[in-house]
Amino acid sequence: MVSGRRFIIAMGATLLALGLGPAQAQIDPKLVIGGKDAEAMGDVAIINGATAEALSHACEKMAAEHQESVAIVILDPFGNVVHEHRMDGAAHYVAIHTAEMKAHTAFLTRQPTSLRQNNVTRNPGRAAQELAIGFFPVAGGLPIWAGKQIIGFIGVGGQRPTPKWSDEICAWRALEQVVGPQPPLPTPPGPGSG
């Protein structure tokens, strides 16, 4: 009996040391797939449809307040589309396709797509290489963090960026509003930083 108890304590300590315990505990169950669906998939850290739709609505509302129209794509941690929507004013191919490419690039890199954009800004010769390897180095794609766990990815396309408003800002603010605190957005390179 005592040796079994020591084993359980040792396993718990190992899981905590590996970061497996707290990450799962920090995910709000309202944000992810749960119950029998999560059990069948063997994963509890997958954004659910209701959260993806709420993110889309939040970003759309903010875009409309800025007299903009957007397309929004939300992927799960495996790169599958959970939700995709476009506002009527974003009914052109470019907005939809760029939102998809931004979400996919965030999925591949597990980072904001603005980091790749910043690298291209500093070294314009990298643009062709980025595209050739399947990345879209344009701001507007972000991982969706729930505590210390990525539960999905968002891509927003269609807005004309200004210093105070962009696809990336819309996505980030929607994440903060619906999911909770997110890592700060990357700082764009300043003039002469190339």
VOGU-3710 file (C-alpha; in Angstrom, 3 decimals, decimal comma):
1> mvsgrrfiia> 0,000/0,000/0,000  2,762/2,431/0,926  4,780/1,641/-2,212  1,694/2,285/-4,379  1,134/5,626/-2,696  4,813/6,582/-3,254  4,458/5,637/-6,920  1,409/7,888/-7,336  3,164/10,779/-5,590  6,277/10,263/-7,740
11> mgatllalgl> 4,175/10,161/-10,929  2,338/13,327/-9,907  5,632/15,088/-9,220  6,976/13,926/-12,584  3,915/15,221/-14,429  4,180/18,555/-12,638  7,892/18,784/-13,456  7,115/18,124/-17,110  4,463/20,832/-17,036  1,626/18,467/-17,834
21> gpaqaqidpk> -0,486/19,003/-14,733  -0,829/22,800/-14,460  -1,278/23,421/-18,195  -4,345/21,213/-18,313  -5,730/22,696/-15,085  -5,456/26,242/-16,442  -7,765/25,657/-19,402  -11,285/26,912/-18,855  -13,490/23,930/-19,798  -15,961/26,276/-21,531
31> lviggkdaea> -13,303/27,024/-24,199  -12,456/23,490/-25,318  -14,051/20,255/-26,467  -15,115/18,213/-23,463  -16,887/15,106/-22,319  -17,101/12,064/-24,544  -15,815/14,006/-27,568  -12,566/14,882/-25,764  -12,259/11,336/-24,437  -12,696/9,874/-27,923
41> mgdvaiinga> -10,023/12,192/-29,313  -7,688/11,671/-26,367  -7,128/15,416/-26,019  -8,761/18,093/-23,882  -6,957/21,113/-25,323  -8,917/21,611/-28,557  -10,882/24,824/-29,111  -14,600/24,130/-29,364  -17,003/25,460/-31,975  -18,764/27,850/-29,605
51> taealshace> -15,502/29,554/-28,634  -14,386/29,779/-32,271  -17,691/31,346/-33,250  -17,520/33,805/-30,335  -14,029/34,855/-31,460  -15,320/35,445/-34,961  -18,236/37,560/-33,726  -15,988/39,620/-31,438  -13,521/40,391/-34,224  -16,321/41,175/-36,691
61> kmaaehqesv> -17,901/43,616/-34,245  -14,603/45,437/-33,728  -13,908/45,523/-37,466  -17,350/47,029/-38,111  -16,642/49,703/-35,475  -13,563/50,608/-37,566  -15,633/50,602/-40,798  -13,777/47,509/-42,020  -14,825/44,043/-43,193  -12,858/40,901/-42,405
71> aivildpfgn> -12,628/37,218/-43,019  -11,791/35,072/-39,994  -10,479/31,517/-39,872  -10,019/29,515/-36,682  -8,053/26,259/-36,670  -7,703/23,601/-34,006  -4,224/22,578/-32,717  -3,941/20,085/-35,612  -4,613/22,647/-38,353  -8,228/21,679/-39,036
81> vvhehrmdga> -10,789/24,412/-39,668  -13,150/24,825/-36,712  -14,825/28,024/-37,901  -14,549/30,218/-40,973  -16,579/33,315/-41,682  -16,406/36,437/-43,768  -18,285/39,678/-43,459  -20,221/40,737/-46,559  -17,717/43,496/-47,361  -14,863/40,959/-47,354
91> ahyvaihtae> -16,467/38,849/-50,068  -13,410/38,945/-52,292  -10,954/36,082/-52,597  -8,004/37,960/-51,101  -9,528/38,497/-47,633  -10,632/34,897/-47,270  -7,439/33,402/-48,658  -5,137/35,617/-46,586  -7,050/34,788/-43,386  -6,578/31,092/-44,181
101> mkahtafltr> -2,857/31,547/-44,935  -2,294/33,575/-41,761  -4,011/30,961/-39,574  -2,025/28,199/-41,294  1,290/30,034/-40,824  0,532/30,552/-37,119  -0,271/26,824/-36,930  3,014/25,831/-38,598  5,200/28,160/-36,550  3,225/28,309/-33,269
111> qptslrqnnv> 3,958/32,062/-33,314  2,320/35,320/-34,414  2,712/35,809/-38,164  3,884/39,369/-37,503  7,224/37,904/-36,352  7,761/36,588/-39,883  6,566/39,910/-41,320  9,077/41,740/-39,104  11,872/39,473/-40,381  10,906/40,246/-43,973
121> trnpgraaqe> 10,778/43,970/-43,174  14,337/43,763/-41,872  15,482/41,579/-44,781  13,182/41,943/-47,845  15,077/39,213/-49,670  13,478/36,673/-47,313  9,960/37,210/-48,690  10,329/34,745/-51,572  11,891/32,149/-49,271  9,063/32,514/-46,737
131> laigffpvag> 6,446/31,976/-49,427  8,377/29,078/-50,969  8,396/27,140/-47,714  4,687/27,698/-47,164  4,661/30,640/-44,764  2,636/33,811/-45,300  4,718/36,533/-43,611  1,903/39,021/-42,983  0,523/40,050/-39,583  -2,911/38,726/-38,636
141> glpiwagkqi> -2,303/35,117/-37,573  -1,970/34,206/-33,886  -1,873/31,149/-31,647  -4,844/30,965/-29,271  -3,496/30,588/-25,752  -5,632/29,311/-22,865  -3,323/29,662/-19,897  -0,097/27,924/-20,892  -1,692/25,800/-23,632  -2,318/26,530/-27,305
151> igfigvggqr> -5,876/25,430/-28,088  -6,003/26,680/-31,690  -5,031/29,402/-34,160  -6,760/32,434/-35,644  -6,204/34,226/-38,933  -7,834/37,529/-39,857  -7,663/39,112/-43,307  -9,143/42,044/-45,168  -8,455/45,215/-43,210  -6,293/48,125/-44,287
161> ptpkwsdeic> -3,701/48,366/-41,522  -3,044/51,633/-39,732  -0,659/52,265/-36,815  -3,561/51,785/-34,374  -5,659/49,111/-36,120  -4,962/45,956/-38,121  -5,991/42,347/-38,654  -3,561/41,351/-35,899  -4,958/43,852/-33,388  -8,512/42,721/-34,177
171> awraleqvvg> -7,557/39,058/-33,634  -5,628/39,788/-30,445  -8,384/41,895/-28,894  -10,977/39,241/-29,746  -8,785/36,607/-28,066  -8,357/38,764/-24,968  -12,121/39,362/-24,810  -13,286/35,773/-25,397  -10,466/33,481/-24,227  -8,545/35,626/-21,744
181> pqpplptppg> -5,045/37,066/-21,428  -2,752/36,490/-24,399  0,978/37,090/-24,844  1,727/40,675/-25,900  1,894/41,353/-29,615  5,388/41,529/-31,152  6,826/45,013/-31,543  7,305/46,008/-35,187  10,865/46,886/-36,180  11,672/50,573/-35,975
191> pgsg> 13,097/52,647/-38,804  16,635/51,661/-39,736  16,456/48,293/-37,960  17,140/46,337/-41,147
//
